Amino acid sequence: MATTNTTNSAQDTLALIGRILIAYLFIPAGFLKIMGFGGTVGYITSAGLPLPEVAAVIAIIIELGLGIALLLGFKTRWTAIVMAIFTVATALFFHKYWSAPEAMKMMQQINFNKNIAIAGGLLAFAAFGAGRFSIDKK
């Protein structure tokens, strides 16, 4: 049985809406990191990560730069893979619910689980592409 990679208009529309919704999370976060760069560096420092200024720049590039690329459907498969890795890493380093104080445990677990779910959505774009309403057009 042969399979085809063509999509219909409804699938392309849903892919576009999905890209918009995921980009809605990343792009503003990237802008906020630029506007509050010192705070971003401080937050990264509090997580105990090395080279917090470099990490902040990487976060901005991924959230803002790759967020825009995902929105436009440019190099979507690779963009989505990098963003998924970043999102899982963010969950592991910043939403450590297993070691959070009891009062913060539930909030951190929710944020951790949301990051994992977002990574799943990004991996779907890596697997299936951006749809025809994109620069990639597939």
MOWOFEN-V202983 format. One record per residue. N is the residue number from 1. PHI is phi in radians with two decimals (999 if undefined). Layout:
# MOWOFEN-V202983
n->N phi->PHI
n->N phi->PHI
This chain:
# MOWOFEN-V202983
n->1 phi->999
n->2 phi->-1.46
n->3 phi->-2.00
n->4 phi->-2.19
n->5 phi->-1.81
n->6 phi->-1.35
n->7 phi->-2.08
n->8 phi->-1.78
n->9 phi->-1.08
n->10 phi->-1.14
n->11 phi->-1.12
n->12 phi->-1.12
n->13 phi->-1.13
n->14 phi->-1.12
n->15 phi->-1.10
n->16 phi->-1.09
n->17 phi->-1.08
n->18 phi->-1.07
n->19 phi->-1.12
n->20 phi->-1.08
n->21 phi->-1.17
n->22 phi->-1.24
n->23 phi->-1.09
n->24 phi->-1.04
n->25 phi->-1.40
n->26 phi->-1.44
n->27 phi->-1.09
n->28 phi->-1.07
n->29 phi->-1.10
n->30 phi->-1.13
n->31 phi->-1.08
n->32 phi->-1.09
n->33 phi->-1.17
n->34 phi->-1.16
n->35 phi->-1.17
n->36 phi->-2.11
n->37 phi->-1.00
n->38 phi->-1.06
n->39 phi->-1.15
n->40 phi->-1.10
n->41 phi->-1.07
n->42 phi->-1.09
n->43 phi->-1.12
n->44 phi->-1.15
n->45 phi->-1.04
n->46 phi->-1.12
n->47 phi->-1.44
n->48 phi->1.41
n->49 phi->-1.43
n->50 phi->-1.34
n->51 phi->0.84
n->52 phi->-1.08
n->53 phi->-1.15
n->54 phi->-1.15
n->55 phi->-1.07
n->56 phi->-1.12
n->57 phi->-1.11
n->58 phi->-1.07
n->59 phi->-1.06
n->60 phi->-1.12
n->61 phi->-1.06
n->62 phi->-1.23
n->63 phi->-1.19
n->64 phi->-1.47
n->65 phi->-1.14
n->66 phi->-1.29
n->67 phi->-1.06
n->68 phi->-1.16
n->69 phi->-1.04
n->70 phi->-1.11
n->71 phi->-0.96
n->72 phi->-1.42
n->73 phi->1.28
n->74 phi->-1.85
n->75 phi->0.88
n->76 phi->-1.03
n->77 phi->-1.08
n->78 phi->-1.21
n->79 phi->-1.01
n->80 phi->-1.14
n->81 phi->-1.12
n->82 phi->-1.09
n->83 phi->-1.15
n->84 phi->-1.15
n->85 phi->-1.07
n->86 phi->-1.02
n->87 phi->-1.18
n->88 phi->-1.17
n->89 phi->-1.06
n->90 phi->-1.06
n->91 phi->-1.06
n->92 phi->-1.20
n->93 phi->-1.58
n->94 phi->-2.02
n->95 phi->-2.21
n->96 phi->-1.36
n->97 phi->-1.10
n->98 phi->-1.15
n->99 phi->-2.12
n->100 phi->-1.34
n->101 phi->-1.01
n->102 phi->-0.91
n->103 phi->-1.16
n->104 phi->-1.86
n->105 phi->-0.99
n->106 phi->-1.12
n->107 phi->-1.06
n->108 phi->-1.17
n->109 phi->-1.18
n->110 phi->-1.07
n->111 phi->-1.11
n->112 phi->-1.03
n->113 phi->-1.13
n->114 phi->-1.11
n->115 phi->-1.06
n->116 phi->-1.11
n->117 phi->-1.14
n->118 phi->-1.07
n->119 phi->-1.05
n->120 phi->-1.08
n->121 phi->-1.11
n->122 phi->-1.12
n->123 phi->-1.16
n->124 phi->-1.12
n->125 phi->-1.14
n->126 phi->-1.09
n->127 phi->-1.35
n->128 phi->-1.94
n->129 phi->1.49
n->130 phi->-1.60
n->131 phi->1.53
n->132 phi->-1.29
n->133 phi->-1.54
n->134 phi->-2.76
n->135 phi->-1.14
n->136 phi->-1.15
n->137 phi->1.00
n->138 phi->-2.67
